[in-house]
Amino acid sequence: MANLTMSVTEFILTGFSDIWEQQVLHAVLFLLLYLTALVGNLLIVLLTTLEQHLHSPMHLFLGTLSLLDICFISVTVPKAIIQSLTQNSSISFLGCVAQVFLVVSFACAELALLTVMSYDRYVAICQPLHYQVIMNKAACEQMLAASWLSGIISGFLNTSVTFSLPFCRSNFVHQFFCEIPSLLKLSCSEKYLAEIGAIIVTASLGITCFISILVSYIQIFSTVMRTPSVKSRSKAFSTCIPHLVVVTVFLNTGSIAYLKPVSESPSVGDLLVSAFYTVVPPTLSPIIYSLKNKDMKAAFWKISVYEVYFLYPFKYFIYSKYF
C-alpha cells in the first residue's frame, strides 16, 4: 500500500467538460465571477481599513471576512481557469495537499468568523449598553485569532488524515479541485476510522457554530420585535439580514457538498454543487453587504468623490508635466 501511495505523484482533475469550446466558456464564466469577487472584497477591505469611522468591531469582522473570501476563492478558481485554457488538468501531489489544506482552513475559519459576527450583532442589539465593554479591542482580536486558529487546526487535521490513506485505484479526481470526498473514493483502504474522526471533529465545529448563530438570531429577532421604534427595527434588520443571507448561502452549499453521498458515476451536478460553496458565497458576500450597509455605501461614495475631485486633477497635472 505504501509503495502504491508513493507512486502517485500527481492527480488529474476532470473539470466540467472535455470539449474545447465548453472549457473556454467555463473559463470565461469563472474569470468573471473571480474578478467580481476579487474587486468587491478588495473594496471592502480597503474601505474598512482607510475609513476611520469604519473601525468598529462589526466592520473589522466584515473586512476580515472579505479577506478570507479572497483567499478562499483564490485557492480553487484561478487554477480551474488555467486548466480550462491550457487543457492541462494535472496537479502535483503536494499541490493537491496544499489545496485541500487551504480550502478546509479558509472554509472553517470563515464559518467561525460568521459565528463571531452573529455574536457581535447579538451584543449590539440585545446588550447595547455593555457593547463597548464586551466587544473591546482585545476581545475582538482574540475572537479573530480563534477563528483563524480553528480553521488552521481543522485544515491540518483533515489534510493529514486524508493523505495518510493509500491511493491505488486511480489518480483521476472527478472534481475541478482537490476535494476530500472525491479523494476518498480513490483510496483502496477500508479503514476510514481516522477520517471519520476528523470529519466528526469538523462537523462538531460546524454544528456548534450553527447552533450559536441560531441562538444569537433568535435572541436578536425577539429583541427587535419588542422594539417600539420602527426606525430602530429597520436599522437592526438592515445590519442583520445581509449577515443572515451570507450565513445561509455558505452553510447550505457547504453542507450539501460534504454531506451528500459521492455518486459512483460523477456528474456535472456534483461539480456545480462544489462550485456553489467555493465560488458563490465569496462573490455574493460583498454585493449583499454593500447594498444593505449604509455606512459602507457612504464610505464608498466619499472615497469616489475624493478620487474624482482631488486625486484625479493632481494625477493629471503630474502626468502632463513629466510625461
Secondary structure as a PSIPRED ss2 file (coil, helix, strand):
# PSIPRED VFORMAT (PSIPRED V4.0)

   1 M C   1.000  0.000  0.000
   2 A H   0.000  1.000  0.000
   3 N H   0.000  1.000  0.000
   4 L H   0.000  1.000  0.000
   5 T H   0.000  1.000  0.000
   6 M H   0.000  1.000  0.000
   7 S H   0.000  1.000  0.000
   8 V C   1.000  0.000  0.000
   9 T C   1.000  0.000  0.000
  10 E E   0.000  0.000  1.000
  11 F E   0.000  0.000  1.000
  12 I E   0.000  0.000  1.000
  13 L E   0.000  0.000  1.000
  14 T C   1.000  0.000  0.000
  15 G C   1.000  0.000  0.000
  16 F C   1.000  0.000  0.000
  17 S C   1.000  0.000  0.000
  18 D C   1.000  0.000  0.000
  19 I C   1.000  0.000  0.000
  20 W H   0.000  1.000  0.000
  21 E H   0.000  1.000  0.000
  22 Q H   0.000  1.000  0.000
  23 Q H   0.000  1.000  0.000
  24 V H   0.000  1.000  0.000
  25 L H   0.000  1.000  0.000
  26 H H   0.000  1.000  0.000
  27 A H   0.000  1.000  0.000
  28 V H   0.000  1.000  0.000
  29 L H   0.000  1.000  0.000
  30 F H   0.000  1.000  0.000
  31 L H   0.000  1.000  0.000
  32 L H   0.000  1.000  0.000
  33 L H   0.000  1.000  0.000
  34 Y H   0.000  1.000  0.000
  35 L H   0.000  1.000  0.000
  36 T H   0.000  1.000  0.000
  37 A H   0.000  1.000  0.000
  38 L H   0.000  1.000  0.000
  39 V H   0.000  1.000  0.000
  40 G H   0.000  1.000  0.000
  41 N H   0.000  1.000  0.000
  42 L H   0.000  1.000  0.000
  43 L H   0.000  1.000  0.000
  44 I H   0.000  1.000  0.000
  45 V H   0.000  1.000  0.000
  46 L H   0.000  1.000  0.000
  47 L H   0.000  1.000  0.000
  48 T H   0.000  1.000  0.000
  49 T H   0.000  1.000  0.000
  50 L H   0.000  1.000  0.000
  51 E C   1.000  0.000  0.000
  52 Q H   0.000  1.000  0.000
  53 H H   0.000  1.000  0.000
  54 L H   0.000  1.000  0.000
  55 H C   1.000  0.000  0.000
  56 S C   1.000  0.000  0.000
  57 P H   0.000  1.000  0.000
  58 M H   0.000  1.000  0.000
  59 H H   0.000  1.000  0.000
  60 L H   0.000  1.000  0.000
  61 F H   0.000  1.000  0.000
  62 L H   0.000  1.000  0.000
  63 G H   0.000  1.000  0.000
  64 T H   0.000  1.000  0.000
  65 L H   0.000  1.000  0.000
  66 S H   0.000  1.000  0.000
  67 L H   0.000  1.000  0.000
  68 L H   0.000  1.000  0.000
  69 D H   0.000  1.000  0.000
  70 I H   0.000  1.000  0.000
  71 C H   0.000  1.000  0.000
  72 F H   0.000  1.000  0.000
  73 I H   0.000  1.000  0.000
  74 S H   0.000  1.000  0.000
  75 V H   0.000  1.000  0.000
  76 T H   0.000  1.000  0.000
  77 V H   0.000  1.000  0.000
  78 P H   0.000  1.000  0.000
  79 K H   0.000  1.000  0.000
  80 A H   0.000  1.000  0.000
  81 I H   0.000  1.000  0.000
  82 I H   0.000  1.000  0.000
  83 Q H   0.000  1.000  0.000
  84 S H   0.000  1.000  0.000
  85 L H   0.000  1.000  0.000
  86 T H   0.000  1.000  0.000
  87 Q C   1.000  0.000  0.000
  88 N C   1.000  0.000  0.000
  89 S C   1.000  0.000  0.000
  90 S E   0.000  0.000  1.000
  91 I E   0.000  0.000  1.000
  92 S E   0.000  0.000  1.000
  93 F H   0.000  1.000  0.000
  94 L H   0.000  1.000  0.000
  95 G H   0.000  1.000  0.000
  96 C H   0.000  1.000  0.000
  97 V H   0.000  1.000  0.000
  98 A H   0.000  1.000  0.000
  99 Q H   0.000  1.000  0.000
 100 V H   0.000  1.000  0.000
 101 F H   0.000  1.000  0.000
 102 L H   0.000  1.000  0.000
 103 V H   0.000  1.000  0.000
 104 V H   0.000  1.000  0.000
 105 S H   0.000  1.000  0.000
 106 F H   0.000  1.000  0.000
 107 A H   0.000  1.000  0.000
 108 C H   0.000  1.000  0.000
 109 A H   0.000  1.000  0.000
 110 E H   0.000  1.000  0.000
 111 L H   0.000  1.000  0.000
 112 A H   0.000  1.000  0.000
 113 L H   0.000  1.000  0.000
 114 L H   0.000  1.000  0.000
 115 T H   0.000  1.000  0.000
 116 V H   0.000  1.000  0.000
 117 M H   0.000  1.000  0.000
 118 S H   0.000  1.000  0.000
 119 Y H   0.000  1.000  0.000
 120 D H   0.000  1.000  0.000
 121 R H   0.000  1.000  0.000
 122 Y H   0.000  1.000  0.000
 123 V H   0.000  1.000  0.000
 124 A H   0.000  1.000  0.000
 125 I H   0.000  1.000  0.000
 126 C H   0.000  1.000  0.000
 127 Q C   1.000  0.000  0.000
 128 P H   0.000  1.000  0.000
 129 L H   0.000  1.000  0.000
 130 H H   0.000  1.000  0.000
 131 Y H   0.000  1.000  0.000
 132 Q H   0.000  1.000  0.000
 133 V H   0.000  1.000  0.000
 134 I H   0.000  1.000  0.000
 135 M C   1.000  0.000  0.000
 136 N C   1.000  0.000  0.000
 137 K H   0.000  1.000  0.000
 138 A H   0.000  1.000  0.000
 139 A H   0.000  1.000  0.000
 140 C H   0.000  1.000  0.000
 141 E H   0.000  1.000  0.000
 142 Q H   0.000  1.000  0.000
 143 M H   0.000  1.000  0.000
 144 L H   0.000  1.000  0.000
 145 A H   0.000  1.000  0.000
 146 A H   0.000  1.000  0.000
 147 S H   0.000  1.000  0.000
 148 W H   0.000  1.000  0.000
 149 L H   0.000  1.000  0.000
 150 S H   0.000  1.000  0.000
 151 G H   0.000  1.000  0.000
 152 I H   0.000  1.000  0.000
 153 I H   0.000  1.000  0.000
 154 S H   0.000  1.000  0.000
 155 G H   0.000  1.000  0.000
 156 F H   0.000  1.000  0.000
 157 L H   0.000  1.000  0.000
 158 N H   0.000  1.000  0.000
 159 T H   0.000  1.000  0.000
 160 S H   0.000  1.000  0.000
 161 V H   0.000  1.000  0.000
 162 T H   0.000  1.000  0.000
 163 F C   1.000  0.000  0.000
 164 S C   1.000  0.000  0.000
 165 L C   1.000  0.000  0.000
 166 P C   1.000  0.000  0.000
 167 F E   0.000  0.000  1.000
 168 C C   1.000  0.000  0.000
 169 R C   1.000  0.000  0.000
 170 S C   1.000  0.000  0.000
 171 N C   1.000  0.000  0.000
 172 F E   0.000  0.000  1.000
 173 V E   0.000  0.000  1.000
 174 H C   1.000  0.000  0.000
 175 Q C   1.000  0.000  0.000
 176 F C   1.000  0.000  0.000
 177 F C   1.000  0.000  0.000
 178 C C   1.000  0.000  0.000
 179 E C   1.000  0.000  0.000
 180 I H   0.000  1.000  0.000
 181 P H   0.000  1.000  0.000
 182 S H   0.000  1.000  0.000
 183 L H   0.000  1.000  0.000
 184 L H   0.000  1.000  0.000
 185 K C   1.000  0.000  0.000
 186 L C   1.000  0.000  0.000
 187 S E   0.000  0.000  1.000
 188 C C   1.000  0.000  0.000
 189 S C   1.000  0.000  0.000
 190 E C   1.000  0.000  0.000
 191 K C   1.000  0.000  0.000
 192 Y C   1.000  0.000  0.000
 193 L H   0.000  1.000  0.000
 194 A H   0.000  1.000  0.000
 195 E H   0.000  1.000  0.000
 196 I H   0.000  1.000  0.000
 197 G H   0.000  1.000  0.000
 198 A H   0.000  1.000  0.000
 199 I H   0.000  1.000  0.000
 200 I H   0.000  1.000  0.000
 201 V H   0.000  1.000  0.000
 202 T H   0.000  1.000  0.000
 203 A H   0.000  1.000  0.000
 204 S H   0.000  1.000  0.000
 205 L H   0.000  1.000  0.000
 206 G H   0.000  1.000  0.000
 207 I H   0.000  1.000  0.000
 208 T H   0.000  1.000  0.000
 209 C H   0.000  1.000  0.000
 210 F H   0.000  1.000  0.000
 211 I H   0.000  1.000  0.000
 212 S H   0.000  1.000  0.000
 213 I H   0.000  1.000  0.000
 214 L H   0.000  1.000  0.000
 215 V H   0.000  1.000  0.000
 216 S H   0.000  1.000  0.000
 217 Y H   0.000  1.000  0.000
 218 I H   0.000  1.000  0.000
 219 Q H   0.000  1.000  0.000
 220 I H   0.000  1.000  0.000
 221 F H   0.000  1.000  0.000
 222 S H   0.000  1.000  0.000
 223 T H   0.000  1.000  0.000
 224 V H   0.000  1.000  0.000
 225 M H   0.000  1.000  0.000
 226 R C   1.000  0.000  0.000
 227 T C   1.000  0.000  0.000
 228 P C   1.000  0.000  0.000
 229 S C   1.000  0.000  0.000
 230 V H   0.000  1.000  0.000
 231 K H   0.000  1.000  0.000
 232 S H   0.000  1.000  0.000
 233 R H   0.000  1.000  0.000
 234 S H   0.000  1.000  0.000
 235 K H   0.000  1.000  0.000
 236 A H   0.000  1.000  0.000
 237 F H   0.000  1.000  0.000
 238 S H   0.000  1.000  0.000
 239 T H   0.000  1.000  0.000
 240 C H   0.000  1.000  0.000
 241 I H   0.000  1.000  0.000
 242 P H   0.000  1.000  0.000
 243 H H   0.000  1.000  0.000
 244 L H   0.000  1.000  0.000
 245 V H   0.000  1.000  0.000
 246 V H   0.000  1.000  0.000
 247 V H   0.000  1.000  0.000
 248 T H   0.000  1.000  0.000
 249 V H   0.000  1.000  0.000
 250 F H   0.000  1.000  0.000
 251 L H   0.000  1.000  0.000
 252 N H   0.000  1.000  0.000
 253 T H   0.000  1.000  0.000
 254 G H   0.000  1.000  0.000
 255 S H   0.000  1.000  0.000
 256 I H   0.000  1.000  0.000
 257 A H   0.000  1.000  0.000
 258 Y H   0.000  1.000  0.000
 259 L H   0.000  1.000  0.000
 260 K C   1.000  0.000  0.000
 261 P C   1.000  0.000  0.000
 262 V C   1.000  0.000  0.000
 263 S C   1.000  0.000  0.000
 264 E C   1.000  0.000  0.000
 265 S C   1.000  0.000  0.000
 266 P C   1.000  0.000  0.000
 267 S C   1.000  0.000  0.000
 268 V H   0.000  1.000  0.000
 269 G H   0.000  1.000  0.000
 270 D H   0.000  1.000  0.000
 271 L H   0.000  1.000  0.000
 272 L H   0.000  1.000  0.000
 273 V H   0.000  1.000  0.000
 274 S H   0.000  1.000  0.000
 275 A H   0.000  1.000  0.000
 276 F H   0.000  1.000  0.000
 277 Y H   0.000  1.000  0.000
 278 T H   0.000  1.000  0.000
 279 V H   0.000  1.000  0.000
 280 V H   0.000  1.000  0.000
 281 P H   0.000  1.000  0.000
 282 P H   0.000  1.000  0.000
 283 T H   0.000  1.000  0.000
 284 L H   0.000  1.000  0.000
 285 S H   0.000  1.000  0.000
 286 P H   0.000  1.000  0.000
 287 I H   0.000  1.000  0.000
 288 I H   0.000  1.000  0.000
 289 Y H   0.000  1.000  0.000
 290 S H   0.000  1.000  0.000
 291 L H   0.000  1.000  0.000
 292 K H   0.000  1.000  0.000
 293 N C   1.000  0.000  0.000
 294 K H   0.000  1.000  0.000
 295 D H   0.000  1.000  0.000
 296 M H   0.000  1.000  0.000
 297 K H   0.000  1.000  0.000
 298 A H   0.000  1.000  0.000
 299 A H   0.000  1.000  0.000
 300 F H   0.000  1.000  0.000
 301 W H   0.000  1.000  0.000
 302 K H   0.000  1.000  0.000
 303 I H   0.000  1.000  0.000
 304 S H   0.000  1.000  0.000
 305 V H   0.000  1.000  0.000
 306 Y H   0.000  1.000  0.000
 307 E H   0.000  1.000  0.000
 308 V H   0.000  1.000  0.000
 309 Y H   0.000  1.000  0.000
 310 F H   0.000  1.000  0.000
 311 L H   0.000  1.000  0.000
 312 Y H   0.000  1.000  0.000
 313 P H   0.000  1.000  0.000
 314 F H   0.000  1.000  0.000
 315 K H   0.000  1.000  0.000
 316 Y H   0.000  1.000  0.000
 317 F H   0.000  1.000  0.000
 318 I H   0.000  1.000  0.000
 319 Y H   0.000  1.000  0.000
 320 S H   0.000  1.000  0.000
 321 K H   0.000  1.000  0.000
 322 Y H   0.000  1.000  0.000
 323 F C   1.000  0.000  0.000
